Amino acid sequence: MIATLSSKGQITIPISIRELLGIKTGDAIDFVTTKSKTIELVPTHTPVHALRGLVSKPKRPVTIAEMDAAIGSGGEK
């Protein structure tokens, strides 16, 4: 599907895409850039409490030095 950019930098998301994503007026949408330089539209209306348990608790506390090292490596192991 094709959408046209307005002079104000706005686009209209086709109804079939809005229904597929389950978004409605007032919902926030995140534009995520992938490594292949494509853009994904991600609805952000998931309640925070739904994310509970998504990441497991570490077996031991992580040090600041370990956090800095992980950030420096881009989170790779």
C-alpha positions in Angstrom: 0.0 0.0 0.0 1.1 3.5 -0.7 0.6 6.6 1.3 1.4 10.2 0.2 3.3 12.6 2.4 1.6 15.9 2.9 3.3 19.3 2.9 3.2 19.2 6.7 5.0 15.8 6.8 1.9 13.8 7.6 0.6 10.6 6.1 -2.7 8.8 6.4 -2.3 5.1 7.5 -4.8 3.0 5.4 -7.6 1.6 7.4 -6.6 -2.0 6.7 -3.2 -1.3 8.2 -4.7 0.4 11.2 -7.0 -2.6 11.8 -4.1 -5.0 11.4 -2.1 -3.1 14.0 -5.1 -2.6 16.2 -4.5 1.2 16.4 -7.0 3.9 16.7 -7.1 7.7 16.9 -4.8 9.0 19.7 -2.6 5.8 19.8 1.1 6.3 19.7 3.2 4.7 17.0 7.0 4.1 17.2 9.0 4.2 13.9 11.8 1.7 14.4 14.8 1.6 12.0 16.1 -1.9 11.3 19.7 -2.9 10.4 18.6 -3.3 6.8 17.5 0.4 6.8 13.8 -0.3 6.6 11.3 1.2 8.9 8.8 -0.7 11.1 5.6 0.8 12.5 5.1 -0.5 16.0 2.0 0.5 18.0 3.0 1.5 21.6 -0.3 1.0 23.3 0.8 -2.1 25.2 0.3 -1.5 28.9 3.5 -1.6 30.9 2.3 -4.3 33.3 2.0 -6.6 30.3 5.8 -6.6 30.0 6.3 -8.0 33.5 8.4 -11.2 33.4 9.6 -10.5 29.9 13.2 -10.3 31.1 14.4 -12.7 33.8 16.2 -11.4 36.9 19.9 -11.9 36.9 21.3 -14.6 39.2 23.6 -12.0 40.8 23.7 -8.2 40.8 25.3 -6.6 37.8 28.1 -4.2 38.5 28.4 -0.7 37.0 31.6 -1.8 35.1 29.7 -4.8 33.6 26.8 -2.5 32.5 29.3 -0.1 30.9 31.0 -3.0 29.1 27.7 -4.3 27.8 26.7 -0.8 26.6 30.1 -0.4 24.9 29.7 -3.7 23.1 26.1 -2.9 22.0 24.7 -5.5 24.4 26.3 -8.4 22.6 27.6 -11.4 24.6 
